[in-house]
Amino acid sequence: MYKGSIEANDNLKFLSILQEPCEKVSRSEPKEIIALLPTIINSVRMIWSTSRYYCTADRLTSLLRKVSNQLIVQCTKAIDLAEIYDGDVVKIIQLLHDSEDACKEWKNSYNRVAHAVKKYSNKEWNVDPSSVFAQIDAFMQRCRDLLSICEGQLQFCRKDRALEENPDQIIIIIFLSIIPTNNVFVRKTKQKKNKEKKRHSLPAFGSARGNLIVKSLYEIEDAFVKHIERLKNLQYNILDVNTTAWHEDYTYYKNGVKDLEVMMGNIINSAFEGVSAVTDYVQMLQSFQELCKRDYMKQFIERKTSEVYSIAKQSLLQIKKDFDLFNRNPPMDMNSPLYGGAALWALSLIHRLEKEIQAIEYATLPVTKEKEEMQALQRQVREILYQFIKEKHSEWCQKITEMDIEGLDTRLNKVIQGQLLLSYMHIYVLSFFFLQIKPLLTSELIDDVDKISNDSIEEVAGSRPLLSVIDGHLVCNFDKDLLRVFRESETWGGKISMTQFSIPFAARKMTENATSLQLLRENVMLVVHDFNKIVDELSGCERKLFLEYLKRVEKRLEPGLSKFTWTKKYIKELFVKKARLECSIVDKIVQEYHKNLKKIKKECLNMKRIILIQIDKGQPCVATGFKEKQFRHISYCNIYLKECSESIIEQMKNSYRFFVGQTEDVLRQWQKVIVQVDGDVESALKFAIKSSLQDLSRAINGDGKSDPSPLFKLSMILNLNTGKVDFTPSIVDLIQMIKDVYDQIMQIYKHIPRLGSVLHEDHGGFQVFRTVFDTLCKDSEINSSFVGILEGVSSVTAEMGRLMADWENSYKSIWEADKDIFITRMKDSNQPLEAVDKHITKSECSITKKKKYLFVFTKTCLFLL
């Protein structure tokens, strides 16, 4: 007892040294414990070296193991597993790292002290490290396992992204927690918040597969949540290192996560399929880069990063290829200046290049060998494009210098002090660039002067030789080289806007009045557009018809051709507005005239499409019914064609009012228009009757590919007085009926007047030709079609005669015999039933033969009843 008391007091004396640091450990977080461990291990060394009873290996091992256990307990107390299951892992990850670091520091502190003891002391620590740190090693492994689970939460449930995007969520949850839960609305709101907590937003995915990618990622999240729920429902403490069941459960979880990683890897690979643009590839890469947290998934991002550098390199090579292909003839807008346009094209390639490079730089992708190669190629291509722009600027400056040597001031003054308009023939007389007079407009001569009559030429020439203006196209007479200087200066000074590419002084001096001159030119171009629009809308013959209107426009354009110059004030008010107003009036008349012509063409087309004979195939009818049916239809067609003719006459009258009181040349041209329209009407009517007769001919004669279809119904009648068989109607009656229908159709055209005869009084001096009826009655094609129809009907006469002869030979005995006498004889003879049945059978055979004759006869256009 005494010795035990002495030992206990001695141990208490030395172990009390550990009381203060151990109490600090119990109050510290894992990261704070690290600073206390050296003090603890040094205290243990002091106890071992000075204590009489704690100097043995067993006592030292036991003391060190207790410190290790206390360290595990303290770290375990700081780790909340519920937060791991709920996904609030950002803080837990740091605590797990701190706990692992504390355990490592405890082991490192022991190793340092043990090494110092061995080096500086006469005795060593005969302690088995495995017996001291077995629990520590197991706890560190548990921390790494939990870190893997936390990484899974970040990887598949994106918990960190949810906190970044919704920082106010914590405030909302705290606010809801202080509200009494008996409030129904609050309880529903909490349930809704908890339900929404399961889903967190995903990055934006481009391409057509964006929705499919999001759906697949959510499916992976659901699968991972099931694994977390399984861990959450375990019946033991995961942090208890003495529990061995964890190894099996964690292996199951780890295998499930590997499957999910494979699935997500497949999603990443499929998402990049078909993505070829660098910017789209980088955007997709950034979206997945935010999601990939685990090392296995980061490997996919590293591979795709190498691919994006390769794609960017290929894009740079394509830019260089395009430049090499088009640098001699750059693709640019037709209004772009020669040098500035080429520079803009090269600058667009630079912008395209820089856009792709900036997308890669902003993505903060890791630096690799492929990236360095891509950057080197980018600098090379950019330098080539920049040198091209520099060369184009030098070429333009050289051009300006050459123009300055020729005397820009003199040239500019000559340009702006010249006339506004100039007949195009002046261009052949004067130098193109050194015009002493610079009119506002020029006109392009039409080579085929014969398009206008000699009388009209003399009339125009009598006043002023402006034939080129009337029949030509106006061209703005603004100096083209000066305009090029304006556009080049605007391009280099505004659109390119690089300080190293300045505008030469001479060009800047020329462009001092560029804005006002170009504004004036645009106003003049409106006149050019309006006049040329009228010219383009008129054909050669129509220009003769609108000669007086064109002369009115010429009169308004004359000041611009001879009087006004580019320095004249109030050009817009004095010339442009009046010229455009006159052009607008004439253009409106031209539009109205063409509108009338379109209506006339539409009516002619309606005449052409009308069907004058109504044929119902497969539905034969009696002759009288066919005739009545056709007469009714022809009556409708007559009304319809009259309406079309009246509409055409009305449109012609509406058009003629534009030319009333004009010159004889114009009226002669108008008469030609009447003849042309009259011919169109005649052609439409001729086509209508020809097509109708051809349809009837195909129904009667067939088309060579198929038999004629039955059209007329005929009846075979026995004349009891004469004892002869005959058809009704006869072939003669059918032919006469067809002639009556044809005559009725032709009567329609008697009511269709010639336009010349209708418009004769108002349009004066017009020669009247023969009527439409007379013309179509004598048309050879129409008569030929009609004769073919009659011949087709006549061709069945021989077939009908043969049929009547057969009937008479086969059945004449039946109708010639006295039936009353035959019946009386049969009654008196009292013959057996077999004999009577024989007579009945004989009659049925006669009916069968009759049906056969009917079948043969329906192969013609006739149908036998």
Order of alpha helices (4+ residues) and beta strands (2+ residues): alpha-alpha-alpha-alpha-alpha-alpha-alpha-alpha-alpha-alpha-alpha-alpha-alpha-alpha-alpha-alpha-alpha-alpha-beta-alpha-alpha-beta-alpha-alpha-alpha-alpha-alpha-alpha-beta-alpha-alpha-beta-beta-alpha-alpha-alpha-alpha-alpha-alpha-alpha-alpha-beta
